[in-house]
């Protein structure tokens, strides 16, 4: 898949209300589980923390595809022979 198509598909994902809702619902659920977990339940808290980081990492990866595509377009305009 070429970079322009990847950028387009990543943007479509982030613009999709269902995709955004899924992230919001998961994040809210994880935060609820964390706040309800006992302070001594280290295994559950660690698992929730890892899930939160993974959720953020997925969102960041999709966002970086868009940003990379945007930067490539700018570089192509400024330096078309590089």
N, CA, C and O atoms as CSV, one atom per row, in Angstrom:
chain,resi,resn,atom,element,x,y,z
A,1,UNK,N,N,0.849,-1.170,0.000
A,1,UNK,CA,C,0.000,0.000,0.000
A,1,UNK,C,C,0.899,1.239,0.000
A,1,UNK,O,O,1.827,1.338,0.802
A,2,UNK,N,N,0.622,2.169,-0.892
A,2,UNK,CA,C,1.465,3.363,-0.949
A,2,UNK,C,C,1.125,4.318,0.200
A,2,UNK,O,O,0.079,4.202,0.839
A,3,UNK,N,N,2.033,5.260,0.443
A,3,UNK,CA,C,1.901,6.160,1.593
A,3,UNK,C,C,0.655,7.033,1.534
A,3,UNK,O,O,0.028,7.296,2.560
A,4,UNK,N,N,0.296,7.480,0.340
A,4,UNK,CA,C,-0.876,8.343,0.215
A,4,UNK,C,C,-2.149,7.585,0.581
A,4,UNK,O,O,-3.036,8.132,1.238
A,5,UNK,N,N,-2.236,6.337,0.159
A,5,UNK,CA,C,-3.395,5.520,0.502
A,5,UNK,C,C,-3.419,5.228,2.005
A,5,UNK,O,O,-4.482,5.246,2.626
A,6,UNK,N,N,-2.255,4.961,2.583
A,6,UNK,CA,C,-2.169,4.735,4.033
A,6,UNK,C,C,-2.641,5.964,4.798
A,6,UNK,O,O,-3.384,5.853,5.773
A,7,UNK,N,N,-2.204,7.141,4.346
A,7,UNK,CA,C,-2.620,8.382,5.006
A,7,UNK,C,C,-4.128,8.556,4.910
A,7,UNK,O,O,-4.782,8.898,5.895
A,8,UNK,N,N,-4.678,8.321,3.730
A,8,UNK,CA,C,-6.123,8.467,3.508
A,8,UNK,C,C,-6.910,7.510,4.415
A,8,UNK,O,O,-7.895,7.909,5.036
A,9,UNK,N,N,-6.478,6.262,4.486
A,9,UNK,CA,C,-7.179,5.270,5.306
A,9,UNK,C,C,-7.046,5.593,6.798
A,9,UNK,O,O,-8.000,5.412,7.554
A,10,UNK,N,N,-5.891,6.060,7.220
A,10,UNK,CA,C,-5.692,6.430,8.625
A,10,UNK,C,C,-6.582,7.608,8.989
A,10,UNK,O,O,-7.181,7.628,10.064
A,11,UNK,N,N,-6.670,8.593,8.097
A,11,UNK,CA,C,-7.534,9.750,8.354
A,11,UNK,C,C,-8.993,9.324,8.421
A,11,UNK,O,O,-9.750,9.807,9.263
A,12,UNK,N,N,-9.389,8.410,7.526
A,12,UNK,CA,C,-10.770,7.917,7.543
A,12,UNK,C,C,-11.074,7.217,8.871
A,12,UNK,O,O,-12.174,7.341,9.409
A,13,UNK,N,N,-10.092,6.484,9.389
A,13,UNK,CA,C,-10.287,5.826,10.685
A,13,UNK,C,C,-10.496,6.844,11.801
A,13,UNK,O,O,-11.444,6.735,12.579
A,14,UNK,N,N,-9.612,7.827,11.874
A,14,UNK,CA,C,-9.715,8.815,12.945
A,14,UNK,C,C,-10.964,9.681,12.816
A,14,UNK,O,O,-11.484,10.173,13.817
A,15,UNK,N,N,-11.443,9.869,11.597
A,15,UNK,CA,C,-12.646,10.662,11.376
A,15,UNK,C,C,-13.927,9.853,11.577
A,15,UNK,O,O,-15.021,10.416,11.617
A,16,UNK,N,N,-13.788,8.536,11.702
A,16,UNK,CA,C,-14.939,7.664,11.848
A,16,UNK,C,C,-15.481,7.762,13.275
A,16,UNK,O,O,-14.767,7.443,14.225
A,17,UNK,N,N,-16.734,8.199,13.438
A,17,UNK,CA,C,-17.294,8.348,14.785
A,17,UNK,C,C,-17.315,7.034,15.579
A,17,UNK,O,O,-17.130,7.047,16.796
A,18,UNK,N,N,-17.535,5.917,14.908
A,18,UNK,CA,C,-17.561,4.635,15.598
A,18,UNK,C,C,-16.176,4.265,16.132
A,18,UNK,O,O,-16.050,3.727,17.233
A,19,UNK,N,N,-15.145,4.555,15.348
A,19,UNK,CA,C,-13.768,4.300,15.779
A,19,UNK,C,C,-13.444,5.159,16.997
A,19,UNK,O,O,-12.873,4.671,17.972
A,20,UNK,N,N,-13.806,6.430,16.941
A,20,UNK,CA,C,-13.549,7.336,18.061
A,20,UNK,C,C,-14.341,6.915,19.291
A,20,UNK,O,O,-13.835,6.960,20.412
A,21,UNK,N,N,-15.596,6.504,19.070
A,21,UNK,CA,C,-16.428,6.041,20.186
A,21,UNK,C,C,-15.792,4.816,20.851
A,21,UNK,O,O,-15.779,4.709,22.077
A,22,UNK,N,N,-15.271,3.906,20.049
A,22,UNK,CA,C,-14.639,2.707,20.596
A,22,UNK,C,C,-13.477,3.085,21.513
A,22,UNK,O,O,-13.338,2.521,22.598
A,23,UNK,N,N,-12.649,4.027,21.090
A,23,UNK,CA,C,-11.535,4.464,21.923
A,23,UNK,C,C,-12.039,5.128,23.203
A,23,UNK,O,O,-11.522,4.872,24.290
A,24,UNK,N,N,-13.042,5.974,23.062
A,24,UNK,CA,C,-13.572,6.674,24.236
A,24,UNK,C,C,-14.194,5.708,25.239
A,24,UNK,O,O,-13.971,5.828,26.444
A,25,UNK,N,N,-14.975,4.748,24.737
A,25,UNK,CA,C,-15.631,3.778,25.612
A,25,UNK,C,C,-14.595,2.899,26.310
A,25,UNK,O,O,-14.694,2.648,27.511
A,26,UNK,N,N,-13.604,2.436,25.553
A,26,UNK,CA,C,-12.562,1.603,26.153
A,26,UNK,C,C,-11.783,2.369,27.217
A,26,UNK,O,O,-11.504,1.844,28.295
A,27,UNK,N,N,-11.438,3.607,26.906
A,27,UNK,CA,C,-10.686,4.411,27.868
A,27,UNK,C,C,-11.506,4.650,29.143
A,27,UNK,O,O,-10.990,4.543,30.255
A,28,UNK,N,N,-12.769,4.970,28.963
A,28,UNK,CA,C,-13.648,5.201,30.120
A,28,UNK,C,C,-13.798,3.923,30.949
A,28,UNK,O,O,-13.767,3.966,32.179
A,29,UNK,N,N,-13.959,2.787,30.266
A,29,UNK,CA,C,-14.081,1.514,30.960
A,29,UNK,C,C,-12.815,1.200,31.754
A,29,UNK,O,O,-12.886,0.789,32.912
A,30,UNK,N,N,-11.671,1.393,31.131
A,30,UNK,CA,C,-10.408,1.121,31.812
A,30,UNK,C,C,-10.211,2.035,33.019
A,30,UNK,O,O,-9.763,1.592,34.076
A,31,UNK,N,N,-10.544,3.292,32.855
A,31,UNK,CA,C,-10.408,4.230,33.981
A,31,UNK,C,C,-11.359,3.848,35.111
A,31,UNK,O,O,-11.005,3.950,36.286
A,32,UNK,N,N,-12.565,3.409,34.756
A,32,UNK,CA,C,-13.517,2.956,35.766
A,32,UNK,C,C,-13.005,1.737,36.514
A,32,UNK,O,O,-13.109,1.658,37.738
A,33,UNK,N,N,-12.458,0.797,35.776
A,33,UNK,CA,C,-11.893,-0.403,36.416
A,33,UNK,C,C,-10.735,-0.033,37.331
A,33,UNK,O,O,-10.604,-0.571,38.431
A,34,UNK,N,N,-9.893,0.892,36.868
A,34,UNK,CA,C,-8.747,1.298,37.677
A,34,UNK,C,C,-9.208,1.961,38.973
A,34,UNK,O,O,-8.687,1.667,40.049
A,35,UNK,N,N,-10.191,2.858,38.860
A,35,UNK,CA,C,-10.647,3.578,40.054
A,35,UNK,C,C,-11.372,2.660,41.041
A,35,UNK,O,O,-11.431,2.953,42.236
A,36,UNK,N,N,-11.920,1.558,40.544
A,36,UNK,CA,C,-12.628,0.626,41.417
A,36,UNK,C,C,-11.716,-0.476,41.970
A,36,UNK,O,O,-12.100,-1.217,42.874
A,37,UNK,N,N,-10.515,-0.570,41.418
A,37,UNK,CA,C,-9.604,-1.617,41.887
A,37,UNK,C,C,-9.018,-1.212,43.235
A,37,UNK,O,O,-8.851,-0.030,43.534
A,38,UNK,N,N,-8.716,-2.209,44.020
A,38,UNK,CA,C,-8.121,-1.941,45.324
A,38,UNK,C,C,-6.664,-1.551,45.192
A,38,UNK,O,O,-5.972,-1.976,44.267
A,39,UNK,N,N,-6.217,-0.754,46.108
A,39,UNK,CA,C,-4.824,-0.289,46.053
A,39,UNK,C,C,-3.826,-1.431,46.192
A,39,UNK,O,O,-2.668,-1.294,45.797
A,40,UNK,N,N,-4.259,-2.540,46.743
A,40,UNK,CA,C,-3.361,-3.685,46.891
A,40,UNK,C,C,-3.477,-4.670,45.726
A,40,UNK,O,O,-2.729,-5.645,45.666
A,41,UNK,N,N,-4.398,-4.425,44.813
A,41,UNK,CA,C,-4.578,-5.320,43.656
A,41,UNK,C,C,-3.627,-4.907,42.537
A,41,UNK,O,O,-4.048,-4.401,41.497
A,42,UNK,N,N,-2.353,-5.130,42.772
A,42,UNK,CA,C,-1.311,-4.667,41.853
A,42,UNK,C,C,-1.407,-5.324,40.482
A,42,UNK,O,O,-1.156,-4.669,39.470
A,43,UNK,N,N,-1.761,-6.592,40.428
A,43,UNK,CA,C,-1.841,-7.289,39.150
A,43,UNK,C,C,-2.932,-6.680,38.258
A,43,UNK,O,O,-2.715,-6.470,37.065
A,44,UNK,N,N,-4.087,-6.401,38.834
A,44,UNK,CA,C,-5.180,-5.793,38.059
A,44,UNK,C,C,-4.796,-4.388,37.611
A,44,UNK,O,O,-5.035,-4.013,36.464
A,45,UNK,N,N,-4.210,-3.622,38.504
A,45,UNK,CA,C,-3.823,-2.252,38.161
A,45,UNK,C,C,-2.760,-2.228,37.069
A,45,UNK,O,O,-2.801,-1.380,36.177
A,46,UNK,N,N,-1.815,-3.149,37.137
A,46,UNK,CA,C,-0.777,-3.212,36.111
A,46,UNK,C,C,-1.384,-3.597,34.763
A,46,UNK,O,O,-1.011,-3.045,33.728
A,47,UNK,N,N,-2.302,-4.527,34.779
A,47,UNK,CA,C,-2.968,-4.957,33.556
A,47,UNK,C,C,-3.751,-3.796,32.932
A,47,UNK,O,O,-3.713,-3.595,31.718
A,48,UNK,N,N,-4.449,-3.048,33.761
A,48,UNK,CA,C,-5.211,-1.887,33.280
A,48,UNK,C,C,-4.259,-0.828,32.733
A,48,UNK,O,O,-4.527,-0.230,31.690
A,49,UNK,N,N,-3.162,-0.596,33.424
A,49,UNK,CA,C,-2.179,0.388,32.967
A,49,UNK,C,C,-1.631,-0.004,31.597
A,49,UNK,O,O,-1.506,0.835,30.705
A,50,UNK,N,N,-1.304,-1.292,31.438
A,50,UNK,CA,C,-0.791,-1.759,30.147
A,50,UNK,C,C,-1.835,-1.596,29.041
A,50,UNK,O,O,-1.499,-1.219,27.919
A,51,UNK,N,N,-3.085,-1.878,29.354
A,51,UNK,CA,C,-4.157,-1.715,28.363
A,51,UNK,C,C,-4.308,-0.251,27.963
A,51,UNK,O,O,-4.515,0.052,26.788
A,52,UNK,N,N,-4.206,0.653,28.925
A,52,UNK,CA,C,-4.287,2.099,28.628
A,52,UNK,C,C,-3.135,2.519,27.715
A,52,UNK,O,O,-3.347,3.253,26.750
A,53,UNK,N,N,-1.931,2.064,28.010
A,53,UNK,CA,C,-0.771,2.412,27.180
A,53,UNK,C,C,-0.939,1.863,25.763
A,53,UNK,O,O,-0.605,2.543,24.792
A,54,UNK,N,N,-1.450,0.651,25.640
A,54,UNK,CA,C,-1.658,0.049,24.330
A,54,UNK,C,C,-2.691,0.845,23.537
A,54,UNK,O,O,-2.511,1.082,22.343
A,55,UNK,N,N,-3.754,1.249,24.187
A,55,UNK,CA,C,-4.780,2.054,23.529
A,55,UNK,C,C,-4.183,3.363,23.013
A,55,UNK,O,O,-4.449,3.772,21.882
A,56,UNK,N,N,-3.384,4.007,23.838
A,56,UNK,CA,C,-2.717,5.248,23.422
A,56,UNK,C,C,-1.753,4.996,22.273
A,56,UNK,O,O,-1.668,5.799,21.344
A,57,UNK,N,N,-1.035,3.896,22.331
A,57,UNK,CA,C,-0.053,3.578,21.290
A,57,UNK,C,C,-0.732,3.335,19.941
A,57,UNK,O,O,-0.229,3.774,18.906
A,58,UNK,N,N,-1.851,2.650,19.947
A,58,UNK,CA,C,-2.595,2.416,18.703
A,58,UNK,C,C,-3.047,3.743,18.109
A,58,UNK,O,O,-2.879,3.981,16.913
A,59,UNK,N,N,-3.617,4.602,18.938
A,59,UNK,CA,C,-4.088,5.908,18.456
A,59,UNK,C,C,-2.923,6.745,17.935
A,59,UNK,O,O,-3.037,7.404,16.902
A,60,UNK,N,N,-1.813,6.716,18.649
A,60,UNK,CA,C,-0.630,7.474,18.218
A,60,UNK,C,C,-0.079,6.955,16.893
A,60,UNK,O,O,0.370,7.737,16.055
A,61,UNK,N,N,-0.112,5.661,16.709
A,61,UNK,CA,C,0.391,5.079,15.464
A,61,UNK,C,C,-0.450,5.535,14.267
A,61,UNK,O,O,0.093,5.921,13.232
A,62,UNK,N,N,-1.763,5.487,14.415
A,62,UNK,CA,C,-2.645,5.926,13.327
A,62,UNK,C,C,-2.416,7.414,13.055
A,62,UNK,O,O,-2.355,7.831,11.898
A,63,UNK,N,N,-2.290,8.207,14.105
A,63,UNK,CA,C,-2.035,9.644,13.952
A,63,UNK,C,C,-0.698,9.886,13.264
A,63,UNK,O,O,-0.589,10.784,12.429
A,64,UNK,N,N,0.313,9.104,13.599
A,64,UNK,CA,C,1.640,9.306,12.995
A,64,UNK,C,C,1.632,8.988,11.502
A,64,UNK,O,O,2.392,9.590,10.744
A,65,UNK,N,N,0.797,8.063,11.072
A,65,UNK,CA,C,0.679,7.770,9.637
A,65,UNK,C,C,0.178,9.008,8.900
A,65,UNK,O,O,0.673,9.343,7.824
A,66,UNK,N,N,-0.796,9.677,9.482
A,66,UNK,CA,C,-1.342,10.902,8.872
A,66,UNK,C,C,-0.276,11.992,8.850
A,66,UNK,O,O,-0.072,12.642,7.824
A,67,UNK,N,N,0.397,12.193,9.969
A,67,UNK,CA,C,1.405,13.249,10.061
A,67,UNK,C,C,2.574,12.991,9.122
A,67,UNK,O,O,3.090,13.924,8.506
A,68,UNK,N,N,2.994,11.744,9.007
A,68,UNK,CA,C,4.088,11.405,8.104
A,68,UNK,C,C,3.695,11.687,6.659
A,68,UNK,O,O,4.487,12.230,5.889
A,69,UNK,N,N,2.473,11.318,6.295
A,69,UNK,CA,C,1.992,11.596,4.942
A,69,UNK,C,C,1.940,13.086,4.662
A,69,UNK,O,O,2.300,13.537,3.574
A,70,UNK,N,N,1.491,13.843,5.644
A,70,UNK,CA,C,1.422,15.302,5.493
A,70,UNK,C,C,2.823,15.890,5.329
A,70,UNK,O,O,3.043,16.754,4.480
A,71,UNK,N,N,3.757,15.422,6.136
A,71,UNK,CA,C,5.129,15.926,6.033
A,71,UNK,C,C,5.757,15.554,4.692
A,71,UNK,O,O,6.495,16.352,4.113
A,72,UNK,N,N,5.474,14.358,4.197
A,72,UNK,CA,C,5.999,13.952,2.893
A,72,UNK,C,C,5.490,14.858,1.778
A,72,UNK,O,O,6.237,15.190,0.857
A,73,UNK,N,N,4.232,15.257,1.856
A,73,UNK,CA,C,3.674,16.166,0.850
A,73,UNK,C,C,4.379,17.521,0.893
A,73,UNK,O,O,4.684,18.102,-0.149
A,74,UNK,N,N,4.635,18.016,2.096
A,74,UNK,CA,C,5.327,19.302,2.237
A,74,UNK,C,C,6.742,19.199,1.677
A,74,UNK,O,O,7.190,20.083,0.946
A,75,UNK,N,N,7.439,18.131,2.016
A,75,UNK,CA,C,8.809,17.953,1.514
A,75,UNK,C,C,8.832,17.824,-0.004
A,75,UNK,O,O,9.732,18.355,-0.655
A,76,UNK,N,N,7.853,17.123,-0.575
A,76,UNK,CA,C,7.789,16.979,-2.030
A,76,UNK,C,C,7.602,18.326,-2.704
A,76,UNK,O,O,8.159,18.563,-3.776
A,77,UNK,N,N,6.825,19.211,-2.092
A,77,UNK,CA,C,6.612,20.543,-2.671
A,77,UNK,C,C,7.862,21.409,-2.542
A,77,UNK,O,O,8.219,22.142,-3.465
A,78,UNK,N,N,8.526,21.318,-1.382
A,78,UNK,CA,C,9.686,22.165,-1.133
A,78,UNK,C,C,10.940,21.644,-1.836
A,78,UNK,O,O,11.757,22.429,-2.318
A,79,UNK,N,N,11.087,20.330,-1.891
A,79,UNK,CA,C,12.296,19.715,-2.456
A,79,UNK,C,C,11.889,18.549,-3.359
A,79,UNK,O,O,12.056,17.391,-2.976
A,80,UNK,N,N,11.364,18.832,-4.534
A,80,UNK,CA,C,10.830,17.760,-5.365
A,80,UNK,C,C,11.882,16.771,-5.887
A,80,UNK,O,O,11.516,15.695,-6.361
A,81,UNK,N,N,13.146,17.098,-5.816
A,81,UNK,CA,C,14.195,16.224,-6.381
A,81,UNK,C,C,14.921,15.409,-5.331
A,81,UNK,O,O,15.868,14.690,-5.650
A,82,UNK,N,N,14.492,15.510,-4.083
A,82,UNK,CA,C,15.146,14.743,-3.009
A,82,UNK,C,C,14.464,13.405,-2.879
A,82,UNK,O,O,14.849,12.595,-2.037
